[in-house]
Amino acid sequence: MSHISLLSGGAAHGLVRSLADAFAAETGMQVRGEFGAVGAMREKLGAGHATDIVILTRAIVDSLTRQGTVLGDTVADLGRVRTAVAVRAGDAVPDIGTAEALRAALLAADEIYFPDPAVATAGIHFARILERLDIAASVASARRVHPNGSAAMRALAVSTARNPLGCTQATEILDTPGVAIVGPLPDALALETVYTAAVCSAARNVAQARSFVERLTGRDSVIQRQHCGFE
């Protein structure tokens, strides 16, 4: 079967997966995606990795539009995603409603799972939070850093620690069996990221790629996007 390819931040994995089978059945085109930290996906694109579609942050897609790397008339937002806290499924849910409550919860955790602060949107933000809360040194031994949020959540799901916690994009938490979302970061520390899709200028299957971007971002998928954690 023919296919379209995409490079995407991990935040969109669940949404793409939920729509890909129906798209393939209707069009005969499979969707083959590579998902990971936004920074890593941008680096792959910059290194010449061939793809039909990108799903990255709005700021990055705007930059790619100015460079001519993506087709400006295909740029469309999936929605906003909050950075959130997760627990292993079945574990007690800590209070994270304020910065002080989150600080206490993190200090009480014996493992803290989050994505790479060098390349992942949520990881960069979470590392800054640890500094702002003045606990970066105190929780250094509990840090469990993974290449992206999905990998971090999969590791949290199988953790054997007494009291593990995780932090990444809400969509990645909702997409991972074995973990449960506690809630978004408290307002004083919140991060909301807009994720955006676009067809690449060098796409091999432009018409089909346009069609899938429309499916991802159009009115018919609003409920599905909300279910996956997009606002």
C-alpha positions as CSV (number, residue, x, y, z in Angstrom):
1,M,0.0,0.0,0.0
2,S,1.2,3.5,-0.8
3,H,1.9,5.8,2.2
4,I,2.4,9.3,3.4
5,S,5.0,10.0,6.0
6,L,5.2,12.5,8.9
7,L,7.6,13.8,11.5
8,S,5.8,14.8,14.6
9,G,6.2,15.8,18.2
10,G,5.1,13.0,20.5
11,A,2.2,15.0,21.6
12,A,0.3,14.2,18.4
13,H,0.9,10.4,18.4
14,G,-2.5,9.4,19.9
15,L,-4.4,11.6,17.5
16,V,-2.5,10.5,14.4
17,R,-3.0,6.8,15.4
18,S,-6.7,7.3,16.0
19,L,-7.3,8.7,12.5
20,A,-4.8,6.8,10.4
21,D,-6.7,3.5,10.0
22,A,-9.9,5.2,8.7
23,F,-7.8,7.4,6.3
24,A,-6.0,4.3,4.9
25,A,-9.3,2.5,4.5
26,E,-10.9,5.4,2.6
27,T,-7.9,6.5,0.5
28,G,-5.6,3.4,0.2
29,M,-2.8,5.5,1.8
30,Q,-1.1,4.4,4.9
31,V,0.2,6.9,7.4
32,R,3.7,6.2,8.6
33,G,4.8,8.5,11.4
34,E,8.0,9.1,13.4
35,F,7.3,10.6,16.7
36,G,9.7,12.1,19.3
37,A,10.9,15.3,21.0
38,V,10.1,18.4,19.0
39,G,13.7,19.5,18.9
40,A,14.8,16.1,17.7
41,M,12.2,16.0,14.9
42,R,13.2,19.5,13.8
43,E,16.8,18.4,13.6
44,K,15.9,15.4,11.5
45,L,14.0,17.6,9.1
46,G,16.9,20.1,8.9
47,A,19.3,17.2,8.2
48,G,17.3,16.4,5.1
49,H,15.0,13.6,6.3
50,A,12.3,13.2,3.7
51,T,8.7,13.6,4.9
52,D,5.3,14.7,3.6
53,I,3.9,16.3,6.8
54,V,5.3,17.9,10.0
55,I,3.5,18.3,13.3
56,L,5.5,20.6,15.5
57,T,5.0,23.6,17.7
58,R,3.4,26.7,16.1
59,A,6.6,28.7,16.6
60,I,8.7,26.1,14.7
61,V,6.2,25.7,11.9
62,D,6.0,29.5,11.5
63,S,9.8,29.5,11.1
64,L,9.6,26.6,8.6
65,T,7.0,28.6,6.6
66,R,9.3,31.6,6.4
67,Q,12.1,29.4,5.2
68,G,9.9,27.8,2.5
69,T,10.2,24.4,4.0
70,V,6.5,23.9,4.4
71,L,3.6,25.1,2.2
72,G,2.1,28.2,3.9
73,D,-1.5,27.5,2.8
74,T,-1.5,24.1,4.5
75,V,-0.5,25.3,8.0
76,A,-3.2,24.5,10.5
77,D,-3.3,24.2,14.3
78,L,-4.4,21.0,16.1
79,G,-4.9,22.9,19.3
80,R,-3.3,23.7,22.6
81,V,-1.7,21.1,24.9
82,R,-1.0,21.6,28.6
83,T,2.0,20.2,30.3
84,A,0.7,17.9,33.1
85,V,1.7,15.6,35.9
86,A,1.2,11.9,35.8
87,V,1.1,9.0,38.3
88,R,1.3,5.2,37.7
89,A,-2.2,3.8,37.2
90,G,-3.7,3.0,40.6
91,D,-1.4,5.1,42.6
92,A,-2.6,7.9,45.0
93,V,-3.1,11.2,43.3
94,P,-1.0,14.0,45.0
95,D,-2.1,17.6,45.4
96,I,-0.5,19.7,42.7
97,G,-2.9,22.6,42.8
98,T,-0.3,25.2,43.8
99,A,3.4,25.7,43.3
100,E,4.0,24.8,46.9
101,A,1.9,21.6,46.7
102,L,3.7,20.6,43.5
103,R,7.1,21.2,45.2
104,A,6.0,18.9,48.1
105,A,4.8,16.2,45.8
106,L,8.1,16.2,43.8
107,L,10.2,16.1,47.0
108,A,8.2,13.1,48.2
109,A,8.7,11.2,44.9
110,D,11.4,8.6,44.7
111,E,11.4,8.7,40.9
112,I,10.5,11.6,38.6
113,Y,10.0,10.8,34.9
114,F,10.2,13.5,32.2
115,P,11.5,14.0,28.7
116,D,14.9,15.3,27.7
117,P,15.3,18.9,28.7
118,A,17.7,19.5,25.8
119,V,15.2,18.8,23.0
120,A,11.7,18.2,24.4
121,T,9.2,21.1,25.0
122,A,7.9,19.7,28.2
123,G,11.3,18.6,29.4
124,I,12.8,22.1,28.9
125,H,9.9,23.6,30.9
126,F,10.0,21.0,33.6
127,A,13.7,21.5,34.2
128,R,13.1,25.2,34.6
129,I,10.4,24.4,37.1
130,L,12.8,22.4,39.3
131,E,15.1,25.4,39.3
132,R,12.2,27.8,40.1
133,L,11.1,25.6,43.0
134,D,14.7,25.5,44.2
135,I,14.6,21.7,44.3
136,A,16.8,20.7,41.3
137,A,19.6,19.5,43.5
138,S,17.3,17.9,46.0
139,V,15.6,15.7,43.4
140,A,18.7,15.0,41.2
141,S,18.9,11.4,42.2
142,A,15.2,10.8,41.5
143,R,15.4,12.2,38.0
144,R,14.6,9.7,35.2
145,V,15.1,11.5,31.9
146,H,14.0,9.8,28.6
147,P,14.3,10.9,25.0
148,N,10.7,12.0,24.7
149,G,7.5,12.2,26.8
150,S,6.0,9.0,25.5
151,A,9.2,7.0,26.5
152,A,9.1,8.7,29.9
153,M,5.5,7.7,30.5
154,R,6.1,4.1,29.4
155,A,8.9,3.9,31.9
156,L,6.7,5.4,34.6
157,A,4.0,2.8,33.9
158,V,6.3,-0.1,34.7
159,S,8.2,1.6,37.5
160,T,8.6,-0.5,40.7
161,A,9.4,2.5,42.9
162,R,7.3,3.3,45.9
163,N,6.1,6.7,44.8
164,P,7.0,7.7,41.2
165,L,5.7,10.8,39.4
166,G,6.0,12.0,35.8
167,C,5.6,15.2,33.9
168,T,5.1,15.7,30.1
169,Q,2.4,16.9,27.7
170,A,-1.1,15.8,28.6
171,T,-1.6,14.1,25.3
172,E,1.3,11.8,25.9
173,I,-0.1,10.8,29.3
174,L,-3.5,10.1,27.9
175,D,-1.9,8.0,25.1
176,T,0.0,5.8,27.4
177,P,-1.5,2.7,29.1
178,G,-0.5,2.2,32.7
179,V,-0.4,5.9,33.7
180,A,-3.0,8.3,34.9
181,I,-3.2,12.1,34.5
182,V,-3.2,14.1,37.8
183,G,-3.8,17.4,36.1
184,P,-2.1,20.3,34.5
185,L,0.7,22.2,36.2
186,P,-0.5,24.9,38.6
187,D,-1.2,28.2,37.0
188,A,2.0,29.9,38.3
189,L,4.0,27.2,36.5
190,A,1.8,26.3,33.6
191,L,2.8,25.7,30.0
192,E,0.4,25.5,27.1
193,T,1.9,24.6,23.7
194,V,0.1,25.0,20.3
195,Y,0.9,22.1,18.0
196,T,0.6,22.8,14.2
197,A,0.6,20.6,11.1
198,A,1.8,21.5,7.6
199,V,2.7,19.8,4.4
200,C,6.3,20.0,3.4
201,S,7.3,21.8,0.2
202,A,9.2,18.7,-0.9
203,A,6.4,16.3,-0.1
204,R,6.1,13.3,-2.5
205,N,2.4,12.9,-2.0
206,V,1.1,16.5,-1.7
207,A,-2.6,15.9,-2.4
208,Q,-2.8,13.0,0.1
209,A,-0.8,14.9,2.7
210,R,-3.1,17.9,2.4
211,S,-6.1,15.6,2.9
212,F,-4.6,14.1,6.0
213,V,-3.7,17.5,7.5
214,E,-7.3,18.6,6.9
215,R,-8.5,15.5,8.6
216,L,-6.2,16.2,11.6
217,T,-7.2,19.8,12.0
218,G,-10.7,20.1,10.6
219,R,-14.1,20.5,12.2
220,D,-14.9,16.8,11.9
221,S,-12.0,15.8,14.2
222,V,-12.7,18.4,17.0
223,I,-14.2,15.8,19.4
224,Q,-11.3,13.4,18.7
225,R,-8.7,16.1,19.3
226,Q,-10.4,16.9,22.6
227,H,-10.5,13.3,23.6
228,C,-6.7,13.0,22.9
229,G,-6.0,16.1,25.1
230,F,-5.9,19.0,22.6
231,E,-7.8,22.1,23.6
